[in-house]
């Protein structure tokens, strides 16, 4: 299969939409389409799939101008078509039929985009080949008419009276925040997105994202609804909180699928979709299954079985991933383009092993058991106390569960301030994010034995990302203050306020000398954590950072 993950990829399917809107427009008709084929209405190529779907593609610019299923038009809101980015503009558009497949090709500068239809299917298969940065093409937007579906993911509803941040985060009168960024999902968490209503399901089944960037844990906008209608997205590349450079080449297929109200067929999912019928269509950059390889690992030792493990492959041209089997760490990743890749093993979202692997066309690269050195997992270190878990995420910290689908100012968030006592549910009391202008200077109270207070110790603070170079400087008992650490490389865009904590995981270490501790074992030691940076603005856009774990080593 072109550009597929192996079948070992764990699929957590999320149906984003399940309730019909009150007063949904009645279907205009249920008669099946007449026959498979295409025609030219002067402005558009009109494709009849021979099932229940007829769609149109503009001959002028390659926009999807109509999407009619059983007589009901689904395409369009706000007077806009569905298209790459915000529309390509003047393009060369052609169509040809090859047996049971119709292919519409769109050429705009160096960019090539394709729509394919198969006889008897209510699906549109799409590919996009972005060759360079000369064309802004980072996403495909399927624009859906208003009133057809009820938005049952309210956090992505973008029609609210008050603007909270930039022009894309809003607040309702009750203090709940809304943004198209608030999907709450990582790429590996979903196979499709969409809505159901009136006995119809409208979906986009994602591609395998081999030419996207950010890896399996990347989060970005997936869908939104506003007063004018709704949008479903396939993200080809997105720069918000991005950790990798943009990749170029053919991405797809991703699929617009219409159903009788149920989920799209699992045969369309990444890792199961077969497209041998596309091998002879001549799409730019297309690589068939025979030109791809597989990586298989017999197991991973040194794992902490309390956590899921993911294996990622990445180079400048492509990215892939697969889940490691819980029992022994076995994994298999298929549909990989030939080349040499960095192989990374993640505990949760924390990289604990890296290596190199070479993939050849038509072959399987089999790896012996990967042994994770104990020292590679910071959670294995003996600690006097620890807040949080070393898993590459802020999971378990205060407000962490809310921040992937809400703004930090949301009324549902607990107070970002408040001090923490180790041993008194310290993780749940410690905020997942720290900002210079919001909650810098948080205090952590803990006790030491006489023997512990007599020795120097290493303090570690793990972060998952940072905004505006925010990083922690620490003070112990007002007796010792660390130097200001250098900022690690992190994305330069917004992160903590648009639903993403994912960046480049980094651990700050501080060597605290013995004289800094209080020798009275009945007294609490006090650790103060300040956020320092000369960048950022104010409030939640001041310099900040997301916390993975904090511990004091024995």
Order of alpha helices (4+ residues) and beta strands (2+ residues): beta-beta-beta-beta-beta-beta-beta-beta-beta-beta-beta-beta-beta-beta-beta-beta-beta-beta-beta-beta-beta-beta-beta-beta-beta-beta-beta-beta-beta-beta-alpha-beta-beta-alpha-beta-beta-beta-beta-beta-beta
